[in-house]
């Protein structure tokens, strides 16, 4: 099973693996088959460091990632942009896991800096994103520098599953 990895080695991700990760996003299902998401692939260390500072907490791990994919959507064009982007994001993460790579999602939508600046505005400035697009998340990808134990089966919340009716 996939686990979040926030520590990566310095090894770059091969172009073939990057293509497979992006292919997984591009093949993911979308509302009404719109495929309206957009993805910005970032491998420039300086830009990745700036992305890690787009919000106060929870994105610092990006600094150690050799690759970051920013997931975008147009809320005017697609009222399901968050759902479609989320499906594409986890599709990339599952593909990365299948390739033996680690990944972690950094939530950006609705997040920001203590001075009130939204992460969306910060990232838009770093990556020259058009005004009509909104940032959902930034996903760090890399070769795993740590091992994660599988989920503890005894802590699964089966009581949250309801059959037939609530």
C-alpha angles and dihedrals in degrees: 000000000000119000127183115260120197098173121073137178120242091251114120121235113249119250089241092055092047089052092051091049091051091044088058090055093046092050095048118116119259138189110279089351089281097144085196098153123111129207130204114201112207124190099150107113093215093052091045090053090051090049090054088060095050091103134024099246139021104027103074091099089069089076089073096047118101090206134033126184116199114206117214138181140180109237092195094052096041126027088193095054093121093051094043092047091047092053091049091048096052090043088059091047093051090048091050090051090050088054091051093253128130128231143175133193119230109200110225104163108097093007132105150130129315090250089065097258110140121232086233091063092045094050093043088058095047096048102029092241115180117251095245092064126080127205117240103175147328116232120203116212131188149122108299115258093183139041121236123203116234117263113282104254090204091063096054109122100231087161087073091063116088124191119216097337136014 
